Structures are given as structure tokens and as C-alpha cells.
């Protein structure tokens, strides 16, 4: 299948230092970037193990036309993955000739190292971290379906629906074929860790969006009503954009900007699959967009999720072991860009509400950026208090920082994340509106658990 060749190409590029895994995945033009990224990361994580097994089994000597990186991807899929996707085609037949020997060499390696699980073959730094223990979050795309229909579909497929969770402890306890509705985020279903839905027909048809729990917060908290004009300032890869369109019910306009043409092309595919029709994509630097342009005169809502260090992204640890502590020079440059982008966004004349978010753990990219932007606009804007029961708050670096939200695997069962909701000060306070619309306060009716007769 094409995914195996694409994964081999990315691995070869990483080895020859042509770029990072994420950059090479996006430049590969492979349609399902999430599937490709996951396959490459897992193959990379087990790289030393796979090299040992392939060498011991003599696979490359027996199959002289098989390239080493492709061999590594295929052996990962055979021995450690979920089996060949879509039947596997000729690759399944090729590996089938060596399957017994490969399995025997893997078993011998375990005996030699005194371990029983595949994970125990990894070096300490490569063993599964918090990411592998987090639940699988799945946002129902209300542009194409509804939670009731999706719940009914999974129940017909043998899953047991447990209703709306009451706390994150309910999410931690998920096992087997049970699933829940998230206690805070509307339309967000939660499945046990390691549930793989990348090939699921509802995902491929755009009815489901695989999206981290914290990543759903920005659009949810911006909460633009249908008919609004919204700017998504740094939009790719597009999950938050599709969430905005769903909240708008495709009524109104989302102006989505991104500088990376390839990421924007992938985003266009994602939005088309999700049924988004209210979005206008532009390959343009948001900092170059004029707030006085008449096209944006009705923009009252802005979502700003700028480029960041990604230090909260659990998957990034697989390709950049030091990603949790970015170098000071890079951090200074990123924070400078983020502050310019936020201050620029605040100059749009009709702006009433803005959400600033990052997938970073660093104070310099989060609380410091928000504090400096507010100080540069004294009295004009303020932080809105949102989700009062969210357990992880902003660092106390300035008065009101507790209104910011943070996320982590330990406290919220999500990747590391930061969110701040900024509103225009002279506008009527929307704090009550936000809390009224927050699912923890007035949750929409959860799909009912129907008893079988």
C-alpha cells in the first residue's frame, strides 16, 4: 500500500537529515497525514529492535530488491503493528515467506534480554510515555451527523455506551469496547487508549474528527454564533477550523490563513472531507493582513493558535527527545512572533472575543505573551473567566492569570496545552455567557443509553 512506501520515504529523509518527521510527512503529499505520522513515529521508536530482527532473520539478503527503510516499516507492521492495512497486497505475500523466521527472531531477542513484552525491548527513553495511556478522543462532526447517530452506530458494532462521564476518573477507567461522552466538551466521544480509528469508515467519510481533548477547547470557548465572521489566523492543519465551521453550522465566514502551501493543501482536503463550505483559505502571513481591509470589517471573533515550540506535544518526544525544553534562542524567537501576532489580532476594529492557544508548556510562549499583549493595550481588553471547574489553571505570573487554562496528561488526560480567552473590555462581560454555554454548567442532553429488551 502507498502508506508503507510513504513511511519508508519519510524515514529515509529523517536519516539523511532532510527534515523532521512532521515536516517530511506534510511534504509527502500523502492524504492521510495522521496515519502516516503515527506509522513513522512507531517504526522509528522500535528502529533498533527492528534492525536486530531483520539482520538476524537475513531478510535483506533474501530479498535483495527490498530497500532497508521499507523493510523496517513492513516488519514493524507485521510483528508490532496491527497487521497489514487493506490486505497488504504484494507486501503481505513477500513478508509471508519470512514470517516464521521473523517471529522466531523476535522471540529469541526477548528471551536473550529477559523480557516478555515488546515494549520492554525499548530503551528507557523510547518506552511508551503518557501518550500511549491517554484515551482516544473523537469529535463528532455535526456538519455531517449527530452524536445520537454515531453512538447508535458504535452500539450496533458491539461497543457499550456508558453515557456522559462525570469526571476524568471515568475516562481513565475506560477499557475494552466501552466508550463515553466527555464531561466538558460537547460532541466529544472518548474511547479506551490505543483504540485505532484511522481506518474507520466514519472517520474516512468525515463524520468523525480525531482530535485531542485540549485541542477542542479553543473553538469551543470562542463559541461564535452562526452567521459570524471569524478569523483563524494560523489555521493548518485544520481541525480547529473544521470545529469552528461546525459551531457556525456553515453559516457565516471563516477566513483561514497559513503560510505553508503544502499544509494548506492538506487542510483543504481535510475541510472538504468534513463538509466545510463556509471557509475561505488564504496562503498568506496573518501579520500582513490589514485590519482595515473591508473584507474583515465584520470579524468579531479570532482564533490565534500560532507556531510554537510544541513542547506539550507528546508525540514530538518520539522525534525530538529534548522537545520539552526548547533552546533559549528558539524560545525567544517564537515568543516574539507570538506576541506580534496577538497584538496584531487585537487591532481588528470589530473584534469582541479572541482565543489564544498553544501546544507549549513554556511560560514564555503562554502567560508572558498574554500579559505583554494586555499591557500594550491597557484597559482595552481583559481575560474572560472560563470553565471554572477546569482543574489546571494558568501560572500565577500576573493578576488574572488564573483565568487562563493549561492542560497536561496528568491533570486533564490530554497533551500539554494552553488557552486564554480575551474579550474587549467595553463590551458587556461574556463571562456569564461562556459559563452558561460551557457543557459542565448546562450540558446538552447526552445520547441516552438504551436498554436492550
C-alpha positions in Angstrom: 0.0 0.0 0.0 1.0 3.6 -0.6 1.3 4.3 3.1 4.3 1.9 3.5 6.2 3.5 0.7 5.5 6.9 2.0 6.6 5.9 5.5 9.8 4.5 4.1 10.5 7.7 2.3 10.0 9.8 5.4 12.3 7.5 7.4 15.0 7.8 4.7 14.6 11.6 4.8 14.9 11.8 8.6 18.1 9.6 8.5 19.7 11.9 5.8 18.7 15.0 7.8 16.4 16.4 5.2 13.9 17.5 7.9 11.8 16.4 10.9 9.3 13.7 10.8 6.4 16.1 10.9 7.8 18.3 8.1 8.5 15.4 5.8 5.1 13.8 6.4 3.4 17.0 5.3 5.6 17.4 2.3 5.0 13.8 1.2 1.6 14.7 -0.2 0.1 11.5 1.3 -3.5 12.2 2.0 -3.9 10.7 5.5 -1.1 12.6 7.3 -2.2 11.3 10.7 -2.0 7.7 9.7 1.4 8.2 8.1 2.8 10.2 11.0 1.7 7.5 13.5 3.2 4.7 11.5 6.5 6.6 11.0 6.8 7.5 14.7 6.2 4.0 15.9 8.6 2.5 13.4 11.2 5.0 14.4 10.6 4.2 18.1 11.3 0.5 17.5 14.1 1.1 15.0 16.9 -0.6 16.9 14.7 -3.6 17.6 13.6 -3.9 14.0 17.2 -3.6 12.8 18.2 -6.5 15.0 15.4 -8.8 14.0 15.8 -8.0 10.2 19.5 -8.7 10.4 19.1 -11.9 12.4 16.4 -13.2 10.0 18.6 -12.4 6.9 15.6 -10.6 5.3 17.6 -8.2 3.2 20.0 -10.9 2.0 17.0 -13.0 0.9 15.1 -10.1 -0.7 17.8 -8.1 -2.4 15.3 -5.7 -4.0 13.7 -4.7 -0.7 15.0 -1.4 0.5 16.1 -1.2 4.2 13.6 1.5 5.2 10.7 -0.2 3.6 11.7 -3.5 5.2 11.7 -1.8 8.6 8.2 -0.4 8.0 6.8 -3.7 6.8 8.4 -5.7 9.6 7.0 -3.3 12.2 3.5 -3.7 10.7 3.9 -7.5 10.7 5.3 -8.0 14.2 4.4 -5.0 16.2 1.6 -3.1 14.5 -2.0 -4.0 13.8 -1.3 -6.2 10.7 -1.2 -5.1 7.1 -3.8 -2.5 6.2 -6.2 -3.1 3.4 -5.0 -6.6 2.9 -1.4 -5.6 2.4 -1.2 -6.5 -1.3 2.2 -7.8 -2.5 3.9 -6.8 0.7 1.9 -9.2 2.7 2.8 -12.0 0.4 6.5 -11.0 0.4 6.7 -10.9 4.2 4.6 -14.0 4.5 7.6 -16.0 3.1 9.7 -14.9 6.0 7.0 -14.5 8.7 8.0 -17.6 10.7 11.7 -16.7 10.8 11.0 -13.1 11.7 8.7 -14.1 14.6 11.2 -16.6 15.8 14.0 -13.9 15.9 11.8 -11.5 17.8 11.0 -14.2 20.3 14.7 -15.1 20.6 15.6 -11.4 21.2 13.0 -11.3 24.1 14.5 -14.4 25.7 18.0 -13.0 25.3 17.1 -9.8 27.0 14.9 -11.5 29.7 11.6 -9.7 28.8 8.1 -10.8 27.8 6.6 -7.7 26.2 7.5 -5.9 23.0 7.6 -2.6 24.9 10.3 -3.9 27.3 12.7 -4.3 24.3 12.9 -0.5 24.0 15.5 1.7 25.6 14.1 3.6 28.6 13.8 6.9 26.6 11.8 5.2 23.9 9.3 3.3 26.1 5.6 4.3 25.9 5.0 7.5 27.7 1.8 9.3 28.8 0.6 9.5 25.1 0.1 5.7 24.9 -2.0 5.8 28.1 -4.4 8.6 27.1 -7.9 7.8 25.9 -8.8 8.2 22.2 -10.9 11.4 21.8 -13.2 11.6 18.8 -15.1 14.7 17.9 -18.5 14.1 16.2 -18.6 16.3 13.1 -22.1 17.9 13.4 -21.9 19.2 9.8 -22.4 15.6 8.7 -24.0 13.7 11.6 -25.0 13.9 15.2 -23.9 12.2 18.5 -27.0 10.1 18.7 -26.4 8.5 15.3 -22.8 7.9 16.0 -23.5 6.4 19.4 -26.1 4.1 17.8 -23.6 3.1 15.1 -20.9 2.0 17.6 -23.5 0.2 19.8 -24.6 -1.8 16.7 -20.9 -2.7 16.2 -20.6 -4.2 19.7 -19.5 -1.2 21.8 -21.0 -0.4 25.1 -22.0 3.3 25.6 -21.6 4.4 29.2 -23.3 7.9 28.9 -21.7 11.2 29.9 -18.6 10.9 32.1 -18.8 12.6 35.5 -15.1 13.2 35.8 -11.7 12.4 34.3 -11.6 9.4 36.5 -14.3 7.8 34.4 -12.2 8.4 31.4 -9.1 6.8 33.0 -11.1 3.7 33.8 -12.2 3.0 30.2 -11.4 -0.4 28.9 -12.3 -2.9 26.2 -15.2 -1.8 24.0 -16.7 0.8 26.3 -17.0 4.5 25.4 -18.3 7.7 27.0 -19.3 11.3 26.2 -16.7 13.8 27.6 -17.9 15.6 30.7 -17.0 19.1 29.4 -16.6 19.2 25.6 -19.8 18.7 23.7 -19.9 16.2 20.9 -16.6 14.6 22.1 -16.7 10.8 22.4 -14.0 9.0 24.5 -12.7 5.5 23.8 -10.0 3.5 25.6 -6.3 4.2 25.0 -4.9 2.6 21.8 -8.3 2.5 20.1 -7.3 2.9 16.4 -10.0 4.6 14.3 -7.8 5.8 11.4 -9.3 3.3 9.0 -12.8 3.5 10.4 -15.4 4.3 7.7 -16.9 7.1 9.8 -13.5 8.8 10.1 -12.7 8.3 6.4 -16.1 9.8 5.5 -15.5 12.9 7.7 -18.2 12.1 10.2 -15.6 11.8 13.0 -12.6 14.0 13.7 -9.7 12.5 15.7 -8.8 15.4 17.9 -7.1 15.8 21.3 -9.4 16.9 24.1 -7.5 20.1 24.8 -7.4 20.9 21.1 -11.2 21.2 21.2 -11.1 24.0 23.7 -10.1 26.9 21.5 -13.1 26.8 19.1 -15.5 25.7 21.9 -14.5 28.7 24.1 -14.5 31.2 21.1 -18.1 30.0 20.5 -19.0 32.1 17.5 -22.8 32.0 16.8 -23.9 31.0 13.3 -23.6 33.8 10.8 -20.5 35.3 12.4 -17.3 36.3 10.6 -14.3 34.6 12.2 -10.5 34.6 11.5 -8.4 31.5 12.1 -5.0 33.2 12.0 -2.6 30.2 11.8 -5.0 27.6 10.6 -3.3 24.4 9.3 -3.7 21.5 9.8 -7.4 22.4 10.1 -9.0 20.5 12.9 -9.9 23.7 14.8 -11.1 25.3 11.6 -13.5 22.4 10.9 -14.7 22.8 14.6 -15.4 26.5 14.0 -17.3 25.7 10.9 -19.4 23.1 12.8 -20.2 25.7 15.5 -21.2 28.2 12.8 -23.3 25.4 11.1 -21.6 26.5 7.9 -23.4 29.9 8.2 -21.1 32.9 8.1 -17.5 33.0 7.1 -14.1 31.6 8.4 -11.1 33.4 7.0 -8.3 30.9 7.4 -4.6 31.9 6.9 -1.4 29.9 6.7 2.0 30.4 5.1 2.7 26.8 4.3 1.3 25.9 0.9 1.6 22.1 1.4 0.0 22.2 4.8 -2.8 24.4 3.4 -3.4 21.9 0.6 -3.7 19.1 3.1 -6.0 21.3 5.1 -8.2 21.9 2.1 -8.6 18.1 1.7 -9.5 17.7 5.4 -12.1 20.5 5.2 -13.7 19.1 2.1 -14.0 15.7 3.8 -15.6 17.3 6.8 -18.2 19.1 4.6 -17.0 22.6 5.4 -18.3 25.2 3.0 -18.0 28.5 4.9 -14.2 28.7 4.9 -12.0 30.9 2.7 -8.4 29.7 2.7 -5.5 32.1 2.0 -1.8 31.3 1.7 -0.8 34.5 3.5 1.1 35.7 6.5 -1.5 36.8 9.1 0.8 39.6 10.2 0.5 41.0 6.6 -3.3 41.0 6.8 -4.7 44.5 7.1 -7.2 45.1 9.9 -8.7 48.0 7.9 -9.4 45.7 4.9 -13.2 46.0 4.3 -13.4 42.2 4.0 -12.7 41.8 7.7 -14.9 44.7 8.9 -17.4 42.3 10.4 -14.8 40.0 12.1 -15.8 39.8 15.8 -14.0 36.5 16.6 -10.4 35.5 16.1 -8.8 32.1 16.9 -5.0 32.5 17.2 -3.0 29.2 17.5 0.4 30.3 16.3 3.5 28.3 15.6 5.1 27.3 18.9 7.8 25.0 20.4 5.3 22.1 20.6 6.8 21.2 23.9 3.4 19.9 25.1 3.0 17.5 22.1 3.5 14.0 23.5 4.2 12.6 20.0 7.0 15.0 19.4 9.1 13.3 22.1 9.5 10.4 19.6 11.3 12.5 17.0 12.8 15.2 19.2 13.9 13.8 22.6 14.7 17.3 24.0 11.5 19.0 22.8 10.1 19.6 26.3 13.0 22.1 26.9 13.5 24.1 23.7 16.7 26.1 23.4 16.5 29.7 24.8 17.2 31.3 21.4 14.4 29.4 19.7 12.0 30.1 22.5 12.8 33.9 22.4 12.2 34.0 18.6 8.9 32.1 18.9 7.7 34.2 21.8 8.5 37.4 19.8 6.4 36.1 16.8 3.5 35.0 19.1 3.4 38.4 20.8 3.4 40.3 17.5 0.6 38.0 16.2 -1.5 38.5 19.3 -1.0 42.3 19.3 -1.9 42.4 15.6 -5.0 40.4 16.1 -6.2 42.8 18.8 -6.1 45.7 16.3 -9.0 44.4 14.2 -11.7 47.1 14.8 -14.8 44.9 15.3 -13.1 42.3 17.4 -15.0 41.3 20.5 -13.5 38.0 21.5 -10.2 36.2 20.8 -8.8 32.8 21.9 -5.0 32.5 22.1 -3.7 28.9 22.4 -0.5 26.9 22.0 0.6 23.3 22.5 3.5 24.5 24.5 4.4 24.1 28.2 6.6 27.2 28.3 5.6 30.2 30.3 7.4 32.4 27.8 5.0 31.3 25.0 1.9 31.4 27.2 1.3 33.6 30.2 4.1 36.0 29.3 2.8 36.6 25.8 -0.8 37.2 27.1 0.5 39.5 29.9 2.6 41.6 27.5 -0.2 41.9 24.9 -2.7 43.1 27.6 -0.1 45.6 28.9 0.3 47.0 25.4 -3.5 47.6 25.2 -4.2 49.0 28.7 -7.9 49.0 29.6 -9.0 47.8 26.1 -9.1 44.1 26.7 -9.3 41.6 29.6 -9.1 37.9 30.3 -12.5 36.2 30.4 -13.1 33.7 33.2 -14.0 30.4 31.7 -14.6 26.8 32.7 -14.2 27.4 36.5 -14.0 23.7 37.3 -11.2 23.0 34.8 -8.5 21.6 37.2 -5.3 23.1 35.6 -5.1 26.9 35.6 -2.6 29.4 34.3 0.7 30.1 36.2 0.3 33.0 38.6 2.6 35.4 36.8 0.2 38.4 36.7 -3.2 39.3 38.2 -5.9 37.3 36.4 -3.6 34.6 35.0 -5.8 32.1 36.8 -8.4 32.7 34.1 -6.1 31.0 31.6 -6.3 27.2 31.2 -3.5 24.7 31.0 -3.7 21.0 30.1 -1.5 18.0 30.7 -1.7 14.2 30.6 -1.7 14.0 34.4 -4.5 16.6 35.1 -6.7 16.6 32.1 -5.8 13.4 30.1 -4.6 15.4 27.1 -1.4 16.7 25.6 0.2 19.8 27.1 -1.8 22.9 26.1 -2.5 26.5 27.0 -5.6 28.6 26.3 -6.5 32.2 27.1 -9.8 33.9 26.2 -9.5 37.6 25.7 -12.5 39.9 25.3 -12.9 43.6 24.6 -13.3 45.4 27.9 -16.0 47.8 26.9 -18.3 45.0 25.6 -20.7 43.5 28.1 -19.0 40.8 30.1 -19.4 37.5 28.4 -18.2 35.5 31.4 -21.8 34.6 32.2 -22.4 33.7 28.6 -19.4 31.5 28.5 -20.2 29.6 31.7 -23.8 29.2 30.5 -22.7 27.7 27.3 -19.9 25.6 28.9 -21.0 22.0 28.9 -20.1 21.5 32.5 -22.7 24.0 33.6 -25.6 23.3 31.2 -24.6 20.2 29.4 -26.6 19.3 26.4 -28.5 16.1 26.7 -26.2 13.1 26.3 -27.3 10.4 23.9 -29.4 8.0 26.0 -28.2 4.6 27.0 -31.0 2.4 25.6 -31.7 -0.8 27.4 -31.9 -4.0 25.4 -35.0 -6.0 25.7 
